[in-house]
Each structure stands twice: as structure tokens, then as C-alpha cells.
Amino acid sequence: MQQVPNVLTIAGSDSGGGAGIQADLKTMTMMGTFGMSVITALTAQNGLGVAGIHAPEPSFVALQLMTVLDGFPVHAAKTGMMFNSGIIHAVADILDRQVFPLVVDPVCVSTSGHRLMEESGIDTLRERLMPRADLFTPNRPEAELFAGMEIVSDDDILEAGTRLLDKGARAVLMKGGHCEGNPVFVTDWLLEKGCDPVPLRQPHVDTPNTHGTGCTLSAGIAAQIALGMPLRVAVTKAQEFLNLALRRSFAPGKGRGLCNHMAGLR
């Protein structure tokens, strides 16, 4: 039997099942990889919002990570919600000694508007994880925060992406889902050092069920990288997976629904 690649997610838990660790593991499984997890925070949330956050001690997050690394080869990893500076430092200290590809999704605010990272964590993520990122995947508000500029045009998107490359990320995917514009297509921009920016388009999906989209996309990219895909192919395949999941999205409970990770089974 062919070896199934191992993919690691280092992120927060979503008790509603639509984002975070839960979305990551569903995506990794659907893409034919074996998902493993390090939980950086517990959240009490549902489709109506986040009711509370409990973060473990950084030392326990580090213990989770070291235990996974001691027991499994990791072919690619992603980070998601990293609640505070202490947790980021603990994770970065270990990741600095690893060589597997890393996708960094700088999760700062939930879809419902709840803050998912303490203020102190922003600078720490910029200093410790961004330079370790083989791919950095901000949405527009996150890109504005980390690049230190407002984004209102395509030129701004490319300028912000260039600034993020200059801060150490090897590649940046500027996600277009928060940008108003073409009602037919959504465009993500892939920027790699030494290469021209590449627009990657997917059909626009008009749905309110968007919980977990960023987590799903970054987890899908990490899974595709673990499967041996070049970065641009990995991003495109993850986009296609997310687009299908959005076209068949649904709301299993109250409030905002989520993308359907099982869409490919139908």
C-alpha cells in the first residue's frame, strides 16, 4: 500500500465543527492524507458566534507538538489560530528546527467578528512565524494588519503582498474573498519571491455559509503539498476543493452555515 502523507495542523478547536482543527482534519482526510493536530485553544462557539476561548499553557502546546513529531514523520504542516504570544513562541521554537513545508494562516478574527488573537500575538507572529512560512495566506483584513496598509485596489493587493514577502514569507497567497469586485469570479493572488504575481480565479459562490473557508483552504494547500504538488498546483487544487464545498454549503444549526467538506462524495 502506498504511504499516505502525514499532515499536521496547529490550530484552535471549533466546538461547532465548521472551522479550526475540525475543518482542517476533514479537509485533510477528504484529500487522501492523514491529519494530525496540535490544539492551541479551545473555543465555545456555534453558528451565532464565539462565546469563549480557553488557551492551554504554552508548555502544553509545545508538549503536544514534540510528541507528534517524536511519533510521526510530517510531510507538511499548517498553523491557524495562535491565541497569544507565548503559544506562538513555544511553537516557533520547535518549528525553527524542522524542515517540512509550512503554511501559515494568520487567523486573527472569526467570521462573526470575535477576536481570536491577543494584540501581543500579532507582532510575535510577524517576527517568528512569517519568516518560517513557505506560504502565508492572509485575507484582506489580515493582509492590511500585517502589511501596515489599506487595500482598496489590485495595485494595493500586490503592494501588500510584496511587503509580506519582504517580511520573510517565501510566498504569499492574497485571498480575494473579502474584496468587492467581480460578481462572477473571486481572484486570489499568488506571489513568490523572484516570480511575477499570478492571479488564480475561481467562480464566485453566492452563499452566507462561509464559516471555515480560510481554514479549509490552508489545510487543503498543506495536504496537496504533502502529496507532492508544486505550490501553484497545490493552491489551485485547494481552491477547487473549497469552491465545490461552498457550492454545496449548508447550515446544520442556528446562525451562519459552513462549507461542505463532504461535497466531493456526492
C-alpha positions as CSV (number, residue, x, y, z in Angstrom):
1,M,0.0,0.0,0.0
2,Q,1.3,3.4,-0.9
3,Q,2.4,5.6,2.0
4,V,-0.4,8.1,3.0
5,P,1.3,11.5,3.7
6,N,1.0,12.9,7.2
7,V,-0.2,16.5,7.5
8,L,-0.1,18.4,10.8
9,T,-2.5,21.2,11.8
10,I,-1.5,23.5,14.7
11,A,-4.7,25.5,15.4
12,G,-7.7,26.1,17.6
13,S,-10.6,23.8,18.1
14,D,-14.1,24.9,16.9
15,S,-16.8,23.2,19.0
16,G,-19.3,24.0,16.2
17,G,-17.2,21.8,13.8
18,G,-17.0,24.1,10.9
19,A,-13.6,25.7,11.2
20,G,-10.3,25.3,13.0
21,I,-8.9,21.8,13.8
22,Q,-12.2,20.2,12.8
23,A,-12.3,21.8,9.3
24,D,-8.6,21.1,8.8
25,L,-8.9,17.4,9.6
26,K,-12.0,16.9,7.5
27,T,-10.2,18.6,4.5
28,M,-7.0,16.5,5.0
29,T,-9.0,13.3,5.1
30,M,-11.0,14.2,2.0
31,M,-7.8,14.9,0.2
32,G,-6.3,11.4,1.0
33,T,-3.9,12.4,3.7
34,F,-3.6,11.6,7.4
35,G,-4.3,14.5,9.6
36,M,-2.7,15.1,13.0
37,S,-3.4,18.0,15.4
38,V,-1.8,20.3,18.0
39,I,-4.6,22.3,19.7
40,T,-3.6,25.8,20.6
41,A,-7.0,26.9,22.0
42,L,-10.5,25.6,22.9
43,T,-13.4,27.7,21.7
44,A,-17.0,27.6,22.8
45,Q,-18.8,28.6,19.5
46,N,-21.6,27.9,17.1
47,G,-23.0,29.5,14.0
48,L,-24.0,32.5,16.1
49,G,-20.5,33.4,17.3
50,V,-17.8,32.7,19.8
51,A,-18.9,32.5,23.4
52,G,-15.5,32.0,24.9
53,I,-11.9,31.0,24.4
54,H,-9.6,28.9,26.7
55,A,-6.0,28.6,25.8
56,P,-3.7,25.9,27.3
57,E,-0.3,26.8,28.7
58,P,2.4,27.3,26.0
59,S,4.3,24.4,27.6
60,F,1.5,22.0,26.9
61,V,1.1,23.2,23.3
62,A,4.8,22.5,23.0
63,L,4.4,19.1,24.5
64,Q,1.7,18.2,22.0
65,L,3.9,19.3,19.1
66,M,7.0,17.5,20.3
67,T,5.0,14.3,21.0
68,V,3.6,14.3,17.5
69,L,7.0,15.0,16.0
70,D,8.5,12.2,18.0
71,G,5.9,9.7,16.8
72,F,5.3,10.6,13.1
73,P,7.1,11.9,10.1
74,V,5.4,15.2,9.0
75,H,5.2,15.8,5.2
76,A,3.6,19.3,5.6
77,A,2.0,21.4,8.3
78,K,-0.2,24.4,8.7
79,T,-0.8,26.9,11.5
80,G,-4.2,28.5,12.2
81,M,-5.4,30.2,15.3
82,M,-2.5,31.0,17.6
83,F,-4.1,32.8,20.6
84,N,-1.2,34.6,22.3
85,S,2.4,35.4,22.1
86,G,3.5,32.7,24.5
87,I,2.0,30.0,22.4
88,I,3.5,31.4,19.2
89,H,6.9,31.5,20.7
90,A,6.6,27.9,22.0
91,V,5.5,26.6,18.6
92,A,8.1,28.7,16.7
93,D,10.9,27.5,18.9
94,I,10.2,23.9,17.7
95,L,9.3,24.7,14.1
96,D,12.6,26.5,13.6
97,R,14.3,23.1,14.0
98,Q,12.0,21.4,11.4
99,V,12.4,21.2,7.6
100,F,8.9,20.3,6.4
101,P,6.8,22.8,4.4
102,L,4.7,25.1,6.5
103,V,1.5,27.1,5.5
104,V,0.8,29.9,7.9
105,D,-2.8,31.1,8.1
106,P,-2.7,34.2,10.3
107,V,-6.1,33.8,11.9
108,C,-6.9,37.0,13.9
109,V,-10.7,37.5,13.8
110,S,-13.6,35.0,13.4
111,T,-16.1,35.3,10.6
112,S,-18.6,36.6,13.3
113,G,-16.1,39.3,14.3
114,H,-14.7,37.8,17.5
115,R,-11.0,38.4,18.1
116,L,-9.1,35.2,18.0
117,M,-5.6,36.5,18.8
118,E,-4.4,38.7,21.6
119,E,-2.8,42.0,20.5
120,S,0.6,40.9,21.6
121,G,0.5,37.9,19.4
122,I,0.4,39.9,16.2
123,D,4.0,41.2,16.4
124,T,5.1,37.8,17.6
125,L,3.6,36.0,14.6
126,R,5.1,38.6,12.3
127,E,8.5,38.1,13.8
128,R,8.6,34.4,14.5
129,L,6.2,32.5,12.1
130,M,6.1,34.7,9.0
131,P,9.8,34.1,8.2
132,R,9.2,30.4,8.6
133,A,6.2,30.3,6.2
134,D,6.6,28.6,2.9
135,L,3.2,30.2,2.2
136,F,1.4,32.9,4.1
137,T,-2.4,33.1,3.5
138,P,-4.0,36.3,4.7
139,N,-7.4,37.6,3.8
140,R,-7.8,41.3,3.2
141,P,-8.2,42.5,6.8
142,E,-5.3,40.3,7.9
143,A,-3.1,41.5,5.0
144,E,-3.8,45.1,5.9
145,L,-2.8,44.4,9.5
146,F,0.4,42.6,8.8
147,A,1.5,44.8,5.8
148,G,0.5,48.0,7.6
149,M,-1.6,49.5,4.8
150,E,-5.1,49.8,3.4
151,I,-6.1,47.6,0.5
152,V,-8.7,49.0,-1.9
153,S,-7.3,48.1,-5.4
154,D,-5.4,45.4,-7.2
155,D,-2.3,47.5,-7.0
156,D,-2.7,47.6,-3.3
157,I,-3.1,43.9,-3.2
158,L,0.2,43.4,-5.0
159,E,1.9,46.1,-2.8
160,A,0.8,44.4,0.4
161,G,1.8,41.0,-0.9
162,T,5.3,42.4,-1.7
163,R,5.6,43.9,1.7
164,L,4.7,40.5,3.3
165,L,7.4,38.8,1.1
166,D,9.9,41.4,2.3
167,K,9.0,40.5,5.9
168,G,10.2,36.9,5.3
169,A,7.4,34.8,3.9
170,R,8.7,32.7,0.9
171,A,5.3,33.0,-0.8
172,V,2.0,34.8,-0.1
173,L,-1.5,34.0,-1.2
174,M,-3.6,37.2,-1.0
175,K,-7.1,35.8,-0.7
176,G,-9.8,37.8,-2.5
177,G,-12.9,36.6,-0.7
178,H,-13.2,39.9,1.3
179,C,-12.6,42.1,-1.7
180,E,-15.6,43.6,-3.5
181,G,-15.4,43.5,-7.3
182,N,-16.2,40.9,-10.0
183,P,-19.5,39.2,-9.2
184,V,-18.5,36.3,-11.5
185,F,-15.1,35.4,-10.2
186,V,-13.1,35.6,-7.0
187,T,-9.4,36.2,-7.5
188,D,-6.6,35.1,-5.2
189,W,-3.1,36.4,-6.0
190,L,-0.1,34.1,-5.5
191,L,3.2,36.0,-5.0
192,E,6.5,34.1,-4.9
193,K,10.0,35.7,-4.5
194,G,11.6,36.2,-7.9
195,C,8.4,35.5,-9.8
196,D,5.6,37.6,-11.3
197,P,2.4,37.7,-9.3
198,V,-0.2,35.1,-10.6
199,P,-4.0,35.6,-10.4
200,L,-5.8,32.4,-9.5
201,R,-9.5,32.7,-10.2
202,Q,-12.5,30.6,-9.1
203,P,-16.2,31.2,-9.8
204,H,-17.9,33.4,-7.2
205,V,-20.3,31.5,-5.0
206,D,-23.2,33.5,-3.5
207,T,-23.8,31.9,-0.1
208,P,-24.0,33.0,3.5
209,N,-22.4,29.7,4.6
210,T,-18.8,30.7,4.7
211,H,-17.7,29.6,8.2
212,G,-14.3,27.8,8.0
213,T,-13.3,28.8,4.4
214,G,-9.9,30.1,5.3
215,C,-9.1,27.1,7.5
216,T,-10.3,24.8,4.7
217,L,-8.2,26.5,2.0
218,S,-4.9,26.5,4.0
219,A,-5.4,22.9,5.2
220,G,-6.1,21.9,1.6
221,I,-2.9,23.6,0.4
222,A,-0.9,21.8,3.1
223,A,-2.4,18.5,2.1
224,Q,-1.7,19.0,-1.5
225,I,1.9,20.0,-0.8
226,A,2.3,16.8,1.3
227,L,1.0,14.8,-1.7
228,G,3.9,16.2,-3.7
229,M,2.2,19.0,-5.7
230,P,4.1,22.2,-6.6
231,L,2.9,25.2,-4.8
232,R,0.8,26.7,-7.6
233,V,-0.9,23.4,-8.3
234,A,-1.5,22.8,-4.6
235,V,-3.2,26.2,-4.3
236,T,-5.3,25.6,-7.3
237,K,-6.5,22.2,-6.2
238,A,-7.3,23.5,-2.7
239,Q,-9.2,26.4,-4.3
240,E,-11.2,23.9,-6.4
241,F,-12.0,21.8,-3.3
242,L,-13.2,24.9,-1.4
243,N,-15.2,26.2,-4.3
244,L,-17.1,22.9,-4.5
245,A,-17.6,22.9,-0.8
246,L,-19.1,26.4,-1.0
247,R,-21.4,25.5,-3.8
248,R,-22.8,22.7,-1.6
249,S,-22.6,24.6,1.6
250,F,-25.3,24.2,4.3
251,A,-26.3,25.4,7.7
252,P,-26.6,22.4,10.2
253,G,-27.8,24.6,13.1
254,K,-28.5,28.2,14.1
255,G,-26.7,31.1,12.5
256,R,-24.0,31.1,9.8
257,G,-23.5,27.8,8.0
258,L,-20.4,26.2,6.7
259,C,-18.7,24.9,3.6
260,N,-19.5,21.2,3.0
261,H,-16.3,19.2,3.2
262,M,-18.1,16.1,2.1
263,A,-19.3,17.7,-1.2
264,G,-16.9,15.5,-3.3
265,L,-18.6,12.3,-2.0
266,R,-21.9,13.1,-3.8
